[in-house]
Amino acid sequence: MIAKNFISFNMATNLGNEIKYIAKALSMDKLSGDGHYMKLVHRWFENYIPNSRALMTPSCTQALEMTALLLNIQPGDEVIIPSYTFVSTANAFVLRGAKIVFVDINPDTLCINEDDLVRVISQKTKAIVVVHYAGACCNMDRVMALSKEHNLPVIEDAAQAINSYYKDKPLGSFGDFATFSFHETKNVTSGGEGGLLIINNSSFIERSEIIREKGTNRSAFFNGMTDKYTWIDIGSSYLPSEIQAAALYPQLLELNKVTSRRHEIWSRYRSSFQILALKHNISLPIIGDAVRHNAHIFYLICTDESQRNRFIAYMKCASIQTVFHYLPLHLSNFGLLHSSSCCELQHTVDISSSLVRLPLYYNLSDNDVERVVQCTLSFFDQE
Ligand SMILES: *Cc1c(COP(=O)(O)O)cnc(C)c1O
């Protein structure tokens, strides 16, 4: 049984009006993909990221898989990815037979290490994937310059990055592609699962609609651009239900409200734990000057793994759930067989063993935030 005063690490964003939109969607004639609310979601994103095409998908994982299909990734092709990320970032390309070349992260941004990236680009490289961890990012200018120099497509795994900006441009507007997630752990959610593909390179738009519609030109047919609807390429079913779009849309309309509540909590943590940085050598998130982030994650980096694990156990005793994050993919059972890495990836290994994330979600109350703050401080007091 869950104790009454339990504070979970995450709860899905709930504004309260989603149910009205879902009921409206259910009352409409068309419930399958690209209906009324999905068109509104697409329009919202195409406005948010100018000159893009937006296509909602059942998950960010599937949006990533679409990019691998669109880039015609073949067995033996190399794709460069930071090891400190979610499985799907790499798995989407492994499904097409790619060999993943893992690189390290930077200890400040926790995003791709640009020097490693330079080092591993080869004749076999077919794509670069950057991951906007915690809604922050690497030096995108440098990555985009490398992409141009080597004529390599960039995919932004922007799963965590809605309403985050680099030099005042939204993350997701830099690469040939960007993928967003609306999983219940993300800042906004389409009823628990969902994602979206952004296509910034217009040469991929036509084929993306075909791949998303099971390899058919159904989309062009419905738009009156062809008089036949037939099988013309490989593809899959990458359309979510209208209900997912209806759950998401009201949250997009209130995105700034959601983000600012998260910032209140994030800033409360940041200022309360400054003292831990000074007295206990704990690292706090560092946000570069060029970045405006979305308060997706608040983390502490403990002095070592055993302290991190003691902290999680201590908080658990106080009915507060705190969690670590990615285990390095290059050291996973599967990763060891299907990837290579440029070097030791020491920052990935260190961060993975010492980072802990604190409860942070839109509906978290001030009282609960205060309890997390006090329990965290008291843990370090008794260390
Ligand atoms: C959440 C997440 C994903 C996967 O998103 P789904 O919508 O659950 O498929 C991929 N990459 C990163 C970095 C994520 O945080």
The ligand as an SDF file (V2000), in Angstrom:
LIG
                    3D

 15 15  0  0  0  0  0  0  0  0999 V2000
   11.4070    9.6580  -22.9450 C   0  0  0  0  0  0  0  0  0  0  0  0
   12.5380    9.6000  -23.8930 C   0  0  0  0  0  0  0  0  0  0  0  0
   12.4710    8.8620  -25.0910 C   0  0  0  0  0  0  0  0  0  0  0  0
   11.3260    7.9390  -25.4120 C   0  0  0  0  0  0  0  0  0  0  0  0
   10.1070    8.5550  -25.4790 O   0  0  0  0  0  0  0  0  0  0  0  0
    8.7920    7.6610  -25.7060 P   0  0  0  0  0  0  0  0  0  0  0  0
    7.7580    8.6700  -26.0890 O   0  0  0  0  0  0  0  0  0  0  0  0
    8.5060    6.9810  -24.4040 O   0  0  0  0  0  0  0  0  0  0  0  0
    9.0750    6.7010  -26.7890 O   0  0  0  0  0  0  0  0  0  0  0  0
   13.5280    8.9220  -25.9700 C   0  0  0  0  0  0  0  0  0  0  0  0
   14.6140    9.6580  -25.7020 N   0  0  0  0  0  0  0  0  0  0  0  0
   14.7310   10.3690  -24.5660 C   0  0  0  0  0  0  0  0  0  0  0  0
   15.9530   11.2000  -24.3460 C   0  0  0  0  0  0  0  0  0  0  0  0
   13.7000   10.3590  -23.6240 C   0  0  0  0  0  0  0  0  0  0  0  0
   13.8290   11.0630  -22.4860 O   0  0  0  0  0  0  0  0  0  0  0  0
  1  2  1  0
  2  3  1  0
  2 14  2  0
  3  4  1  0
  3 10  2  0
  4  5  1  0
  5  6  1  0
  6  7  2  0
  6  8  1  0
  6  9  1  0
 10 11  1  0
 11 12  2  0
 12 13  1  0
 12 14  1  0
 14 15  1  0
M  END
$$$$
